[in-house]
Amino acid sequence: MEWYQAAIVFCVAFAVTYCMVPVSKWIAVRIGAVDYPGNRRLNHDPVPRCGGIALYAGIVAACFSVFLGVRFFGWDLHDLYILNDVNYLLLYVGATVMFCVGLVDDITQLSPNVKLAGQVASAAIVALSGVTIGAVRASGTADYLELGWLDYPLTVLYLVVFANITNLIDGLDGLASGIVAIVATSLLFLVWARGSFTLALVCLAIVAVCLAFLRYNFFPASVFMGDSGSLLLGLSVGVVSVAGVVRTQSFVVMLVPLVIAGVPFLDTVSAIIRRKRAHQPVEQADLGHIHHRLMRAGLSQKRSVAVLWVCSAVLAVTGCLMGGLAGPVRWAMMVALAVALFFVIWRFGLFKPVLKHHYDNRGRRGPRVPVKRR
């Protein structure tokens, strides 16, 4: 892959997204897909929420430019064995289905079960296109364990999880698009090291559309990406991580994408536990996300986003190092990461409903008893 090919893909994705954001805002207003101020909304004015249209257009335009380059201009993209068996048309259909599920939800607010069914259908189409985990290598050996009939269910689960962790972190202006850009940049390094230039171009396209969208989405945002954008970006990152990192790798390396996406992943896990303990539906929104806690601690929207961007960047660097190192050094990094993760969970009370007895009795002596609320 030549440098000018990467530049063309980046510029096409950036330019198309940048130009399409005003169009997506106009469409959102025309169809009534607007976020109005409310109890959970941090915006003080109505904001259109169909920015995913611009993100979708940018990614499709970038992928089409790669197709034209390979088909008519002699672009030679080496991918070793990673993408030899992928049906790109079916992969495009799967991504489009995910985008459409999010877009319909932006307009009409789908029921959680229907929305999840659409996500599963999209991920299943992507898996059928050939993007699957395939096999797992035992740690410390060269032997591969074929997943067999578990391959497709695990891949679908993995892709749906990635789509939803991006969706759940989209709570502050510019937060999701910035984190996805950081995650895609780190995945770019990993897939480049593995020799997949096609996936490297996909990562460049994801970074480009996120940066172009940030021009309109950073505080104070004039447009939100909505579920159409967050689900599409989450699926795109999931596809890259499956095809370029997880596939035929050892179990430890399979965890690297989750480390890189550590901020939204941790936020999602804590949200699920929090809502289960409160006997609330998992899909029910609340004010317990990491960014909400940072703002309650006194940080502004901009500073909260900056803190989470820095945390994501640190995790991204850690994940890249874990993917390139082996032996005791890798395990030492995992232990250090676990200790840091425990501190963050404890400091911000992310699992407070689970450890409620501790927080209620902090600073007291004697038997731990529930605190009566007035």
N, C-alpha and C positions, 0 to 999 in steps of 0.2 A: 504494500500500500504506500502510495506517495503522499507527501505532505499536502499537495494541492487537492487531492481527493478528500482528505479530512476537512480541509478548509471549505470546500464546496458544500459538503454535507452540513457542516456547522452553520454556514452562512444561509443556506436555503432554509434550514429548520428555524433559525433565529428570525429571518426576514418574514417568512410566511406567518409565524406565530405573532410577531409584532404587529403585522398589518391586519391580522384576523381578530385580534382582541377587540378593537372597536366594533367590528361586525358582530362578534359574539355578544357584546353588550347590547347592541341594537336588537338582536334576535331575542335575547333574554327579556328585555323590556316589552317587546311585542307579544310574547307568549306568556308573560306574567311570572317568569322564573326570577323572582326578586326576593332577597332577604331583607325583611323589615326589622327594625329594632325590637328587642324583646328581652325576656328575663335572662336567656342564655346568650343572646347576641351582644357582642362587644361593639358593633357598629352603631353609630348614632343616626345614620341616614340610610335610606333604602339603597341596597347594593345589588346589581345584577349578579347571578350565580351560574352563568353558563360559559365561563371561561374555558371549560374543557373543550369546547368547539375549536377554539384557537389552538389548543395543545394538540388535539387530534389532527387538525389540518397540518400543523408543523411537522409532526412525526411522520404522517403519511407522505408529505412532500419530500422529506429527507430520504425515506425509504425508496420512493419512486426515483429520486435522483441517483441513488445507488444502482437501481435496476437499469436505468438508462446508461449509466457509466459502464456497467458490466456488459450490457447487451450491444451497445453501439460504439463505445469509445475505448474498448479494450482494457478496462480496469481489471487488474489481476488481484483478486482477494484470496489469500491463502487462509484456510480455516482448519488445516490438518484434518482430524476426523470428527470435529465437534458438530458441524452442521451438515454433514453429508446426506443425512436421511430426512431432512426437514422439508415438509410441504409448505412453502411460503404462502401460497394462496390460502390454505386452510388456517395458517397462523394469522394472517390478516383478518380472516373472517372471525376468528376467536376474539381478537383484540377489538374489532368493531362491535361485536356483541356486547363486550364489557362496557365499551363507551356508550352504547345505546341504552343499556340498563341504567347506567348513571344518569344519562340525559333525561330519560323518562322519569326517573326519581326526582331530578331537579325540577321537573315541570309539575308532576302530579303527586309526588311523595308516595312511592310504592310501599306496600306492607312489607315488614321485615322478611317474611317467608318467601314472598314473590321475588324480592330483591336478592336474597341468598340463592334462590333457585336459578336466577339469571346469571349470577356470578359463577355458580357451579357449572352451568351449561357452557359459559365462556371458557372457563379453565379446562373443561373436558375437551372442547374443540381444539384448544391449544395443545393439550396432551396428545390428541389424535393426530395432530400435525407432525408429531415426531419429537417435540420438546418434552422429554421425560427425564427423570433421574437415572433410570436404566440400571445401574449397578453401584454398589458401594464397596470400596476397598478396605479391607481390615487394616487397622492401624499397625504400622510396623512391618507389614508384609506386602507382597506383590499380588496376593490373591484377591479376586473380585467375587463379591456375593451378588448374584443376580436376584433382583427383587421379584421377578416373576409376576404373578397376578396382582401383587401389591404396588407395582410400579405406577399404574395409572391413578389409583386412589390417593397414593401419597403425593404424587405430582399435583393432582387437582387440589388437595388440601394445602400444599405448599403455596400454590399460586393464589388461592382464595385468601390465605392468611396475609400474604404480601399486599394484595389489593386492599384489604381492610385495615391493615396497620397504617397505610398511607391515608386512608379515608379518615381514620379516627384522630390522627395528629393534625388534621387541617382545621385548627381552631383559632389561630391568630394570623393577622395579615402577613403574608410572605413566609410563614413557618414551613408549610408542607413543600412548597416549590423550592425553598432554599435547602431543606434537608434532602429532598430527592436529588437535587443537583450535586450535593456533597456525596451522597451514596453512589450516584452514577459515575462520578469522577473516580472514586476508589475502585469501583467495578471495572472501569476503563483500564486502570493499571493492571488488575488481575487478569482480565481476558487478553490484554496485549501480551502479557508475560506468557500466557498459554498458547499464543499464536493464532488467536481468532480475530482477524481484522474486520470481518463483517460485524461481529458483536462490538468491537471497538467503535465502529461507525455508529452503531445503534446507541451506544453510551454517549457519544458526542452529540447525537441528535437530542437525546433526553436532556442533557446539560443545556443545550442551546435553547430548547423550548422553555425550560424553567427560567433561564436568565431573561429571556425576552418577556415572559409573563410577569416576572418580578417588577418590571418597569411600571406595571399597572396594579400589581397586587401587594406591593410593599406599603407599609403604613404611611398615610391612610389609604387603604385599598379602594379603588374605583370599580373593581370587579373581583368576584370570587371564582375559583376554578370549579366549585361544585363537585358533586359525586362523579359527574362525567369526566372531570379532569383527574381527581384523586384516584379513582378506580383504574383509569387508564394508565396513569403513571405507576401505580402500584403493580399492576399486571406487567408492565414493560420491564420494571426492575426485577420482578420475579422471573420473567422469562430469561433475562440476561444471566441472573444468578444460577438458574437451573442449567441452562445450556453451557455457560462458560465457567462456572465455578463448582457447582455441586455435582454435576454429572461425572460418574466414574471416579470420584475422589474419595479420600478416606473420611471417616465419620467426623474427625476433628475439623477438617477443611470444610465439610458441609455446614458447620456452624459459623463459618466466617461471614457469609452474607447476613446472618442474624446479628452478629456482632456489629457489622458495619451499619445496619439499620437498627442499632440498639435503642435509640431514643424512642422512636415510634413503637418498636416491639415491646419495650418495657411498659410504655404507657398503655398499650393494648392489653397486656397481661394483667396489669393492675386494675384496669377498668372492668375486665371480665370478673375478676375475683371480688372487686368492690361491689358490683351490682348483684352478683350471686349471693354474697353475704347479706345484702340488704333486701333480698327476695324481690329484686327488680329484674325485668327482662334485660338480657345482655345488650340488646339494641337500643335501650332507652338512654337518651342523652342525660348527662349530669354535669356538674361543675367541679369534678374531682380530678381532671386531667393535670398533667405536669405543668402545662402552661398556665392553667388556672391557679395552681398553688404558687407559682412564681409571682403572679400578679398580686395574689393575696399577701405575699411576703413583702410587697411594696415596690416591685419592679414595674416599670412601664411596659407597654406592648413591645416597643422597640428593643428594650433591654432584655425582656424575656425571650424574644426571638433570637437576639444575639447570643444569649447564654446557651440556648438549645442548639444553635448552629455550631458554637464552639465545642459543645459536648459531642455533637455528631461528627465533627471533624476529628476530634481525638479518637473516637471509636473507629472511625474510618481508617485512620493511620494504624491503629492497633490491629484491626482486621486484616489489613494488607500485610503487616508484619507477620501475623499468625499464618497467613497463607503462604508466605515465602520462607518461613523458618521451620525447623523440625527438632525433635528430641527434647531435652530438658528445657531449652530456652522457650519453646512454644508452651510447654506445660507451666513454666514459671509465669509467663505472660497471662495465661488463663487464670492462674491462682490470683495474681495481682488484680486482674479485671474483676474477678468474683468478689474480692475484698472491697474494691471501689464501688461495685454495684450494690453490695450490702449496705455500705455507708450512705449512698444516695437514697436507697429505699427507706432506711431508718431516719435519715435527716428530714426528708420531705413527707414521711408518713404515707408513702404510696400504697402500702398494704394495711393502712390503719384499721379498716373494718376487721381484718383477720387478727390483728394484734391489739384489738380495742381494750382488752383488759390491762395491757401495759400502759397505754396512753392515758387511760382514765385514772390510773393509780400512780402516775409519775410523781415522785417526791413524797410519797406516803410510806408508812410502815405498817406491818401487820398483814392480815389476809387481804387478798385482792378482791374487791367487791365492785359491782357496777355503780356508776355515778348516776344519781337521780337528776334528770333534766327538768328544769322548770319550764 
